[in-house]
Each structure stands twice: as C-alpha cells, then as structure tokens.
Amino acid sequence: MRPITAIVIHCSATGAEADVGVREIRAWHVQGRGWLDIGYHFVIRRSGAVEPGRPLEEPGAHVAGHNAGSIGLCLAGGAGEDGRPENNFEPRQWAALKAKLLELKKAFPAAEIKGHRDFPGAGKDCPCFDVGDWLAREGPQL
C-alpha cells in the first residue's frame, strides 16, 4: 500500500436533488475529462450509501499535486439552486462520512483530514464547509 498522509473531503458540486454516485461521477471523469477512472476513492450518496471508487492502492485524481499520498472522499451535493456552493448535505451523509473517516484513520493514523479547499492553489470552495471547524465541533472522535 502506498503511504497516506491526507484524507481529502470533496463534494460533487451538484444540487440537493441530484443523487449522484460512482457511476455518474466516473462518467464525468472518464468521458468528460479523459481520465483513466473516477478521481475519488469513495463517494457518499445522498442516502448515506458509501460507494467505492478508485482502488485505495492507486493514487486518485482529486487534488492536483497531492494525489500520490492521499485518499479522496466525495459527498454528493454541495451546490444550491443557484449553482453557488452550499452546505446541503443530508444527516445520513454526515453519519456515513464520520464512519468512513473513523475507518480510514484506523488504517492510516498519521493521515490528516482536510477539505479540498485547504490545499494551496485549490481555487475552489469544495467541499462547501470548513472541514477543520466541522471536525472540532461535530466530527468523529478520532
């Protein structure tokens, strides 16, 4: 297994009504961008179902310059009706995110949990909430 230094939380930048998962995002990434596979290792649907994407053994394609040592998790949602960034995630997604983070931190205890927007040059609001603040207030007890 490759060394993991970061677990990165993303959003799909879709509206609350769009229940996208690995199949849809894989099509966007492969057909739309010409990538080899979906960029994320996991997608958390609006229902809270966690779907595996790219194998953990393979670097993702989710944070330019930081893929070699990171794992990417994507929450479906993150865009308001006007298309602007919005923290519109469902309680089931939050619960699934906490559970997945606990599992990943157990496997990779040295990994830092960050949002995509926390990386220099990200130029995005993704995942549409402050991950550090969320972890401190209501995130899983790591």
ABEGO torsion letter per residue (X at the ends): XBBBABBBBBBAGBBAABBBBAAAAAAAAAAAAGBABBABABBBBAAGBBBBBBBAABBBBABBGAAAABBBBBBBEGBBAAGBBBBABBAAAAAAAAAAAAAAAAABAABBBBBAAABBGAGBAOAGBBAAAAAAAABBBX
